Amino acid sequence: GDGSYEASFSSDVCIVTTGDQNMFEAVKEGMQYAGVPPEVMNLQVLSSDTLNLGNDRTRDSITWLHRIMRFIDKDAGNAYMENPPVHLFRVSPKVPMPAKAVPYPMPDRMNRTTGVSETDLRSSVQGLEAVLRRLFHLRADISLFQAKSKPTATQGEQCLEDNANCKRDNPDAAYFANLPGYTLGQNDVFIIYGINHVKTGYAKYMSVTLYGLNGIAFASLNSEDDMEGTAAKFIPDSPNVDKLFAVVMARDCQNYANCLKIPYAGSKGLPPWVPPLMLSRNILNPQTGTGAD
């Protein structure tokens, strides 16, 4: 492709993960000999400055997490999941390599800061919240509480330096977590609302995923299928209505628009005694090529 975001889909890619410059050159040469074009090869540096590299039990273990979301072509997506065209090889040289590895320096992260924020939308979000409060206060059987989302750590190198568990974070995304601490009863609702960061130009894709305490996702909504136009149900005349979203989460969606129905059991269910965890991912700020700040 031409290197653009759009051209990167349905394209071949080869990622070489190593901390040694000699090893990368050897693998690169071998892959080219096998017919892999150099333009699809990518280097992912594991710096010995932060990792304890080696083969014995005292060394760090490495995990690759391949995240896929939203297949536009459902048939192609099903075929992909049934037989993922992803292969992982660990390369151990059988011929002598240079006695001393040539480590890569810690790569510099792209600057996440643009100097521009979304604070101009604060009054619009507050207006949406006020309408939601008035709407649900009309029902005498409902009491309201608000749980604020908080940003999570997204710099893996800092997590390693601090020996902290950052939950497999990725600096190409901005993460926000919300743990309300309340369960979802038959007559309860959660309202997930805020800024659609895709519409403001701060993300290429945005999702809100709902987890039980076992860490397994049971529901989600995203910027391409579930958010657009949802705030207009509540604040149709707001000048920034197209940049906001509001989705209801309930056991029974009969009386609610823009509603995510949550059963009590099954792969998409949440037991009545388990409070949900909501995690928002805002992926790839197109202005910087990394996660938003």
N, C-alpha and C positions, 0 to 999 in steps of 0.2 A: 504493500500500500504506500501511500504518500506520507505516512507518519502521523496522520491526523487521528483524533479520537474515533471518528466514525469508521475510518478505514481499518482500524485495529480489530474489528469484529470479524469472525469467520476467517481468520488468518492464522498461519502457522507461527509459532513462537518457540524459541529455545532459551531457557534460562540456566545459566551456569552459576552455581553458588559455591564460592570458594574464598579462602583467605590468602591464597598463594598465587602470585602472578605467574610463576612457572607452570602451575597446574592449569590455569586458565588458558594459557597459550597452547599447552598440549591438547587440551580438550577442544579448543577452537580449531586447531589443525586437524584433529581427528574428525570432527563434525563436518568440516568442509570437505574432507576426503570422502565422507559418506554421502555427500550431496546436499548438505544443509547450507543454504545461502547465508553469507555473513550478515546480511541486513536483518535477519530474524533473530540473531543471537543477542542476548542481553547478559550483562554481568551483574550479579548480586553479591556484594562484598560482605563476607563475615570477618569482621576485624578482630584480630587477636588482642587488640587493646581492651575489648569488652567481653570476649568469649574465651573460655578455657577449651581450646581445640585439642582434639586427640582421639584415640580409640579405646582407652581403658575406661573403667567404670567411674573414675573420678572426674571425667570430662563432661562438658555440657552436652545435653541431648538437643537435637534440632527437629522441629516440627514444621512441615509445610502444610498450610491450610489453603485449599483451593476453593474460593467462594464464588458461586455462580448465582445469578438472580435474573428473574423475569425473561423467560424465553419468548420472543415475539412469535416465532414459528413453533407452535406447540409440538407438532410431529417431530421436527428436528430436535427439539428439546428432550422429548421422551427417548429418542434414539441415542442422544448424547448421554443421558443418565443411565440407560441400560448398558451401554458399552462406552464408557468415557475414553476419549482418545488422548489420554494423558499418561505419560510414562515417566517413571522416576528411576534414575540410575545412580548408583554410588560408584565412583571411579577410584579404584585403588591401583596405582601403577605396578606393573610387573617388571618394568625395566628400571634401572637406577635413575633417580631424579637428582638434580643438584643437591648436594649435602645439606644446604641450608635453604629453607624456604625464604621467599622474598615476599613479606607480608604487604598487603595493601594498607594504606593509611585509612583512618576513619573517614568515610565519605561525608562531605558536607551536605546537609539537608537543604532543600530549596526553602527559601523564605516564605513562611505562611502568611506574613503580614502584608496587607495591601494599603493600609492607611485609610480605608473606607469601611464603614460599618453599616449595620441595618437599624441604627437607633432612630432613624426617621420613621420607622414603622411602629415604634413603641406605642404611640397613641392609637394606632389602628388595632393593634393587638389588645390593648386595654379596652377599646370600644367593643371588640368582639367578646371579650371576657364579660363585660358589663351586660351585654345582651343575653349571653348564656346564663348568667346569674339570675337575671330577671325572669327569663323563660322558665327555669327550673324552680325558682322560688314561688311560682304560681301554684305549684303542687304542695299541699300541706304535708304530704307524707315523705317529703324529701328534705334532708338537711345537707348542706354543702360543706366541703372541705377542699382545700387546694394544696397540691403537692408540686413543688418546683423541680424542674430538671436541673441537673448539674453536669458540667463537662467532666469527662473522664480523661485519664492520662493517655496520650497518643504518641509519645516519643519513646520508642522501644529501647534505644540506647540508654536513656536516662533510667528506665526501669531496670535494665541490667546492672547499671552502675549502683543503683540503690538497692539491688536485690529484692525488687518489688514485683508482684504478679500483676501485670497490666492486661490480662485477659486477651492475649493474642491481638494486640492493637496493631493498627496500620497507620502510618503518618499521612497516607493519601486520603484520609477521611477525618472528619470531626465527629466525635462521639458525645452523646448526651444521654445520661441515665436518669430514670425516675422510678423510685420505689415508693409508691404511695403508702404502703403499710396497711392497707385495707383489703379485705376480700371482696368478691363480686357476688352479692346475693341475688335472689330472683328478682327483686324490685330495685336493685342498685344499677347505677350507670357510671361509667367513666367517660369523660369527654376529653379527647386528645385534640389539642388545638395549638396553633402557633403559626410560624412563618414557613412558607414553602420556599426553601432556599434555592431550589432550581429556578423558580420564577424571578428571584432577585439576582441571579447570576453568580451565586456563590457555591453551587454544586452542580454536577452533571446528573446526579441521581440522589434521591433521598428516600429513606425508608424508616418506619417505626416498627420494630419487632417486639412482640410480647412473649415473655418467658415465664415459666413456672420456676419455683425454687430449685427444681432439679436441673435447671439450665437448658431445658429443651423448649424450643420455640413452638408455640401453639397457634399463633396468628400473626399477621403483619399487614401493613398498608404501605403504599409507595407513591412517589410523586407522579408516576406515569399512568397509574390505573385508578387510584383511590382518593387523591387529594384535590385535584383541580375542580374548581367550582363549588366545593363543599361549604365554604364560608359564605357564599352568596345566599344560602338558605337563611342565614341569620342577619347578615348586614349587607343587603343587596346594593345599597347606595354608597357604601364606603369607597373612596377613590382608590384604595389599595386592596380591594376585596380579592382580586385575582392573585395576590401574593400571599394570601392566608389560607388556612385550611381548618376544618373542624369536623371531627368524626366521633360518633358516639359508639361506645362499647357496652353491650348489654346482653343479658340472657335472652330477652325477648325483644325483637326489633320492630314489633308490629306498630308501635306508636312513634317511631323515630325515623327521620330521614338520615341518610349518610351513616348507616349503622352497621357495626361489625358484630355479628351474632356469635356469642361464645357459649358453646355447650358445656355440660359438666364433665363429660368423659370423652374418650377417644383421642386420636392424634391431634385434633384441633380443639381439645377441651381443656378447661381449667377447673380442678376440683373446688368445691365451695369453701374449703378451709385454707386454700393457698392464695396469698396475695400475689399479684403479677408484678413483674419487673418490665419496664418499658425502656427500650434502648433505641435511640435515634442515630442513624448513620447518615452522614452527609458527605458524599464521595466526590473527590476530585474537583476542587475549585478551578474552573477553566482559566481564570486570570493568572494563576500561579503554577498549575500543574501538580499541586499537592493539596492537602487538606486545608480547609479554611481555618483562620485563627479564631 
